[in-house]
Amino acid sequence: MIPEFLVTHSGGFHADELLSTVILTRLFPEARLVRSRAAEWIRPGADRIVYDVGGQYDAAAGIFDHHQRGAPLRADGQPYSSFGLIWKHYGRDYLAASGVPEDHIEAVHAAFDARFVLPVDLMDNGALDPSVAGPLAGLTLPALLETLKPVFDEAGQEADDRGFQAALAIARTLVEAGVAQRAAKLRAETLVLQQIAQAGDGRILELPMGMPFRPAVVKSGADHLLFVVHPREKDWCLTGIRKADEGFELRADLPAAWAGLTNGELEAVCGVAGASFCHNGRFIAAAATREAALAMAALAVAEATSATENRA
């Protein structure tokens, strides 16, 4: 069905119908957006998709509300908002329309659902208290989008619609960026896995450019890798690999003697011409050339493995 109308409620808006609108207007750009609570608009019809209003969830009839008794739940019992329902039924088509490769669509759909869609669903249903964000509670995505509602003395449908359109533009940018980031991670994973295969049993992973690498390192089971080297715009970077998704502990730190040093001082201590920087936290360093970066990486591997052997 190609709808003529995309129908959601009028008045104050929330993140869920805004984000749903992002998805639907991308797929059906010729459809007219109608914001109304009039009975003739919010009932199912062959010419429309109705969402976040109407008191029903019936995908076949094109209506996606979640406010009624017996509202839809995910398989794990967590509630849907209209955004979750629209993403469930139209998210894959949105990804395809956004240029995500077919063999990546399921993975991107699931990742975006877990990290972007679900939190909106939970907050909209009151299943997640914004206070869990502490001082950042007012800076969550739903809260920020709602700051674009008209103020109390700027009343009327026209003011509501202006606010909705302003918030919609921001919501669209954030959805597009979120999808692009997740799609890029999968592209990076393919490249990193290829480079891991080339590295073999070596402790240093060389990449053709900076990119997310830890997920592929974990996926490949390459527990032997300690450091990553890659080019930047004007120099080369040497960085450690975090042990876990959370926290900053590395599989191996850069040598303590390098910490906080730059240029000549760092060259003198490590003995590598072209060594230019080592962060005081010992998780990243830089060098002028590939050869210098690889030489620094080799020294860091030697110190890390020696320390491990001495502890054993």
C-alpha positions in Angstrom: 0.0 0.0 0.0 1.2 3.5 -0.9 -0.7 5.8 1.4 -2.0 9.2 0.5 -2.0 10.3 4.1 0.2 9.9 7.1 -2.0 10.6 10.2 -0.9 11.3 13.7 -2.5 13.3 16.5 -2.5 17.1 16.7 -1.6 19.2 19.7 1.5 18.6 21.9 4.0 16.2 20.4 6.5 13.6 21.7 9.5 11.9 20.4 7.7 8.7 19.3 5.4 10.2 16.7 8.1 12.6 15.5 10.6 9.7 14.9 7.8 7.6 13.4 7.2 10.5 11.0 10.9 10.5 10.0 10.6 6.9 8.9 7.3 7.2 7.1 8.0 10.5 5.3 11.2 9.0 3.9 9.3 6.0 2.5 6.2 7.9 1.4 7.4 11.4 0.5 4.3 12.2 -1.6 1.9 11.4 1.3 0.3 14.3 3.1 1.0 14.6 6.8 -2.2 15.1 8.8 -2.1 16.0 12.4 -5.6 15.6 13.8 -7.8 14.0 16.4 -10.9 14.2 14.3 -12.7 10.8 14.2 -12.8 10.7 10.4 -9.0 11.0 10.3 -7.8 8.7 13.1 -9.7 5.6 12.0 -8.1 3.0 9.6 -8.5 3.5 5.9 -7.1 2.1 2.7 -5.6 5.5 1.9 -3.6 6.1 5.1 -1.2 5.0 7.8 -2.4 6.1 11.3 0.1 6.1 14.2 0.3 7.1 17.9 -3.5 7.7 17.8 -6.6 5.7 17.1 -6.6 3.2 19.9 -5.7 0.2 17.8 -2.7 -1.8 16.6 -3.4 -3.5 13.4 -0.5 -3.5 10.9 -2.6 -5.0 8.1 -5.1 -2.1 8.5 -2.3 0.4 8.8 -2.9 1.7 12.3 -0.1 1.7 14.9 -1.2 3.0 18.4 0.0 1.8 21.8 -2.2 3.7 24.3 -5.1 1.2 24.4 -5.6 -1.7 26.8 -3.8 -4.7 25.6 -1.2 -2.5 24.0 1.5 -4.4 22.1 4.6 -5.7 23.8 8.0 -6.9 22.6 8.9 -10.6 22.9 10.7 -9.8 26.1 7.6 -8.0 27.6 8.9 -4.5 27.1 6.4 -2.0 25.7 6.3 -0.5 22.2 5.6 3.1 21.5 4.4 4.1 18.0 8.1 4.5 17.0 8.9 0.9 17.9 5.9 -0.3 16.0 6.7 1.7 12.9 10.4 0.6 13.1 9.3 -3.0 13.5 7.2 -2.9 10.3 8.9 -0.2 8.2 12.4 0.0 9.5 13.9 -2.5 7.1 12.4 -0.7 4.1 13.7 2.6 5.5 17.2 1.1 5.7 17.0 -0.2 2.2 15.8 3.2 1.0 18.8 4.8 2.9 21.3 2.7 0.9 22.2 0.1 3.6 23.4 -3.1 1.8 20.9 -5.9 1.8 23.2 -8.3 3.8 23.6 -5.6 6.5 19.9 -4.6 6.9 19.0 -7.1 9.7 22.1 -6.3 11.8 21.6 -2.5 11.4 17.8 -2.9 12.1 18.5 -4.8 15.3 21.3 -2.5 16.5 19.3 0.7 15.9 16.3 -0.9 17.6 18.3 -1.8 20.7 20.2 1.4 21.2 17.9 4.1 19.7 14.3 2.9 19.3 13.9 0.9 22.5 14.9 3.8 24.9 12.4 6.0 23.2 9.7 3.3 23.6 10.5 2.8 27.3 10.5 6.5 28.1 7.3 7.2 26.2 5.5 4.5 28.2 6.9 5.5 31.5 8.9 2.3 31.8 12.1 4.2 32.0 12.4 7.2 34.4 14.4 10.0 32.9 16.0 10.6 36.3 18.2 7.6 35.7 20.2 10.0 33.5 21.0 12.1 36.5 22.0 15.6 35.6 21.7 14.7 31.9 17.9 13.9 32.3 16.9 17.1 30.6 19.3 16.4 27.7 17.9 13.0 26.6 16.6 12.9 23.1 12.9 12.9 24.0 13.4 15.8 26.4 15.3 17.9 23.8 12.8 17.3 21.1 10.0 18.4 23.4 11.7 21.7 24.1 10.6 22.7 20.6 6.9 22.7 21.6 5.4 26.2 21.6 5.4 28.0 24.9 2.2 28.5 26.9 1.2 31.8 25.4 1.8 30.8 21.8 -1.3 28.7 21.4 -3.1 27.1 18.5 -2.7 24.5 15.8 -0.4 26.6 13.7 2.0 27.1 16.6 1.9 23.3 17.3 2.6 22.5 13.7 5.5 24.9 13.5 7.1 23.3 16.5 6.4 19.9 15.1 8.1 20.7 11.8 11.1 22.2 13.6 11.5 19.2 15.8 11.0 16.9 12.8 14.0 18.3 11.0 16.2 17.7 14.0 14.8 14.2 14.6 15.4 13.4 10.9 19.0 14.4 11.1 19.6 12.3 14.2 17.9 9.2 12.8 19.9 9.5 9.6 23.1 9.9 11.5 22.4 7.0 13.8 21.6 4.7 11.0 24.7 5.9 9.1 27.0 5.3 12.1 25.7 1.7 12.6 26.0 0.9 8.9 29.5 2.3 8.9 30.5 0.0 11.8 29.5 -3.0 9.8 31.5 -1.8 6.8 34.4 -1.3 9.1 34.0 -4.7 10.6 34.4 -6.3 7.1 37.7 -4.4 6.6 39.0 -5.1 10.0 38.4 -8.8 9.7 40.3 -8.9 6.5 43.3 -7.1 8.2 43.1 -9.4 11.2 43.5 -12.4 8.8 46.5 -10.8 7.2 48.1 -10.0 10.6 48.1 -13.7 11.5 49.7 -14.4 14.9 51.2 -10.9 15.1 50.4 -8.6 18.0 50.0 -5.5 15.9 47.0 -4.8 13.7 47.6 -2.4 10.8 44.5 -0.7 9.3 44.3 1.4 6.1 42.6 4.2 8.0 41.0 5.1 11.3 37.8 3.1 11.9 35.9 1.2 14.7 37.9 -2.0 15.3 37.2 -3.5 18.6 33.9 -5.3 17.7 35.7 -7.1 14.8 38.7 -7.9 17.1 36.3 -9.5 19.6 34.2 -11.2 16.9 37.3 -12.8 15.4 38.6 -14.1 18.7 41.9 -12.3 18.1 42.9 -12.2 21.8 46.5 -12.0 20.9 46.3 -8.5 19.3 47.6 -5.7 21.6 47.9 -2.6 19.5 46.5 -1.0 16.3 48.3 1.2 13.9 46.7 3.3 11.2 47.3 6.5 9.1 45.7 9.8 9.9 45.6 13.0 7.8 49.2 14.1 8.5 50.7 11.4 10.7 50.3 7.8 12.0 48.4 6.7 15.1 49.2 3.9 17.5 46.5 2.9 20.0 45.7 0.2 22.5 42.7 -2.1 22.5 40.2 -1.9 25.3 39.5 -5.1 27.2 35.8 -4.5 27.4 33.0 -2.4 25.9 32.7 -0.5 29.2 35.6 1.2 30.9 39.0 2.1 29.6 41.3 -0.7 30.7 43.5 -1.9 27.8 44.9 -5.2 26.9 48.3 -3.5 27.2 49.3 0.0 28.0 52.0 1.9 26.1 55.3 2.1 28.0 55.2 4.2 31.2 58.4 6.0 30.2 56.7 7.5 27.2 53.8 9.0 29.1 53.2 12.7 28.3 56.3 13.1 26.1 56.4 14.7 22.7 58.8 15.1 19.8 62.5 15.1 20.7 61.9 14.0 24.3 59.9 11.0 23.1 62.4 10.2 20.4 65.2 10.2 23.0 63.3 7.9 25.4 62.0 5.4 22.9 64.8 5.6 20.4 62.5 5.9 17.4 63.0 8.8 15.0 59.7 10.4 14.1 58.0 9.5 17.4 55.9 12.6 18.1 53.4 12.1 20.9 52.3 9.8 23.7 49.2 10.6 25.8 49.8 10.7 29.5 47.1 8.0 29.8 49.3 5.7 27.6 46.4 4.6 25.4 47.4 6.5 22.2 50.6 7.7 20.6 51.5 9.3 17.3 54.4 9.2 14.8 55.4 11.0 11.7 55.7 7.9 9.5 54.3 4.4 9.2 57.8 3.0 9.9 58.0 5.0 13.1 54.6 4.0 14.3 55.3 0.3 13.7 58.6 0.6 15.4 56.9 2.1 18.5 54.3 -0.6 18.4 56.9 -3.3 18.3 58.6 -1.7 21.4 55.3 -1.5 23.2 54.6 -5.2 22.4 58.0 -6.2 23.7 57.5 -4.4 27.0 54.0 -5.7 27.5 54.9 -9.3 26.7 57.9 -9.1 28.9 55.9 -7.8 31.8 53.4 -10.6 31.3 56.1 -13.2 31.3 57.7 -11.8 34.5 54.4 -11.9 36.3 54.0 -15.5 35.3 
